[in-house]
Amino acid sequence: MTASSPSPRYRGLATRDLALIALFAALLAAMSLVPGIPVGSVPITLQTLVVMLAPSILGAKRGVLAVATFLALAMAGLPILSGGGGGLASFAGASGGFLISWIFVALFIGLLTDRMLPKYRFWPGLLINLAGGIAVCYLIGGPWMAVVAGLDATATLVALAAFVPGDVAKAVLATLIAASVHRAYPVPPAGNRVA
């Protein structure tokens, strides 16, 4: 080990990591330009595709940081949420629980994806994305939406059911893209990783 190389215990972020985090945060913001499909008080957006894709490609640490960066910018008031929303008021609405769930979705998908690497496989990747992008997201966002929108349990389940077909399609697409990226750029064994 040279004097300039980091110790094996160093877990900081390299410039490349920061660039990837910024890239995926920007991609999340870009997806807000695609108009959402209004379903009750919460729109269907393409942003959840990137929430699944970021940890599927970047892993837990960088995937969570990409989503957290995006959410911090949205909280600060940048109009990067669906429909040009931004600021703390957006997080107090019916969509707020889903937005907050994105951190946990990215963490769930990223941790399980990290365990699968260095060989990313489609079917396990799809199951991970479905569990994270639907189950984790809905378990946090659904009750929040019910409380804010004043929905009973039946109305909440009906509202969530409207999201399922699109979220399944997004999980499939995220998994296909992640599998292609991992095939083209294999992740080295954990001992050889920079970060």
N, C-alpha and C positions, 0 to 999 in steps of 0.2 A: 504494500500500500504506500503510495506516495504521500508527501506532506499535503498536497492540494486535494487529494481524494477524500470524500466524506467517509466517516467511520461506518461500519456495517449497521450500527444502531441508529444512524441518522435517517429520519423518515420525512425530511422536508420535501418541498416541491421543486422540481427542476423547471427551467424555462419552458421546456416542451410540455410539461404537465399544466403549467399556467395557461399556455396557449390553447391546449385542448379543453380546459375548463371554460375559458372565455369563448371558444368556438361553439361549444354546446350550449352555453348560456345565450349566446347570440342566436343560435338556431332555434332555441325555445322562443325567444322574442320574435324571430321572423315568422314563426308559426301563428302568432297572434294576428298577422296580416291577413291570413285566410279566415274569412268570416265564419264565425261559429254558427251552428244550427241550434236555434233556441228550443229547449225542451223544458217547459215550465220556467223555473227561476234560474236554472243552470244550463249554459250552452254546451253542446258537444263541440270540442275543438281538436285540432291536430297537435296541440301542445303535449297531450298525454303520450303521443307517439314518441316524442323526444325524451319525455320523462322515463320511458321504458328503454329507449335506445341508449341514452347516455351511460347508465350503469352497465348495460349489456356489453358495451364496447370499452368503456373506461374503467370499469370495476367500481368497487364501493366508494373508496376515498374520493377519487376524482369525479365520479358520477354524482355523488351527494354534493360536492362543492360546486359543480356546475349548476345543479338545481337550486342550491342555497344562494348562489350568486344572483341568479335570475330573480328569485323571490325577494332578495334584499333590495334589488334595483326596483322591483315593482312596489315594494313597501315604501321606498323612498319617493315614490310618486311618478316614476317614468311610466308612460302610457303603453306598457308592453303586455298587458293582459288582453284576453279576447275582447274585441270591441273597443280597444283603446283605453281600457281601464288601468288604473294604477292608484297607489296610495293606500293607506291603512283602511279606508272605508271599504275597499274591495274585499278585504280579508274578513270584514264583519258581516258581509252578505251571505247569501245561500251558497255561493261557490267557495267561501272561505275555508271550509273543512277540506274540500278537495285540494285546494292550493296547498294547505299545510300538509296534507297527506303525501304530497309529492316527495318530501324529504324522506319519509318512511318507506315509500315505494322504491325510491332510488337506493336506499340503504338495504332493503330486503333483496332486491334484484341484484345489486352489486355484490353483497356478501355471498349469495349463492352462486353467482357467476364466477367470482374469484375462486370458489372451491372447485368449480368444474374445470378451470383452466389448468394446463395450457391447451387442452383440446376442447374447443367449444362445439357442442353438438346441438343440432336443431331441436329435437324433441324435448330433451331436458331444458333447453333454453326457452322453448315455448311454454312449458309448464311453469317455469320460474316467472316469465313475463305475465302469464295469465294470473298466477297467484298474486303477484305484486301489483300489476296494473289494474286488476279488477278487485280481488278480495281485500287487499290492504287498503287500496284507495276508497272502496265503498264502505269498509268498516269505520273509517274515520270521517269521510265526507258525507255519507248517508245520514247518520244521526244529526250532524251539524245542519245539513239541509233541512231535515225534518223540523228541528227546533226553530230555525230562522224563518222558514216558509210556513210554519204552522201545519205541517202534514201529519196525519196519523200513520200508523205502521203500514196499513194497506196502501195508502197513497204513496208512501215513501218507496215501498217495494215496486210499485208500478212505475214510478219515476225512474228508479235505478234500472229497471228492466229495459227501458228505452235506450240506455247507454251501452248495454251488453254487446249487441252486434257490432257496433263501431269499435268498441274496445277490444273485442276478439280480433277484428281485422287489423287493428293497430298493433296488437301483440304479435300476430303472425308476421306483419311487415317488419317490425322491429327485430324479430328473431332472424328473419331472412337476411336483413342488412347486417346484423351483428355476425351471423355465421359467415357471410361473405368477407367481412372485414377481418375476422379472426383467421380465416383461411388464407387471405392475402398477406396479412401481417401477424404471423403466429407470436403469441406471448411467450417469452423465454421462461424457463423454470424459475420459481420464486427466489432462489438464491442468486440468480443473475439479474433480477430486476433492478432498475435504477431507483424506482419509487414504488 
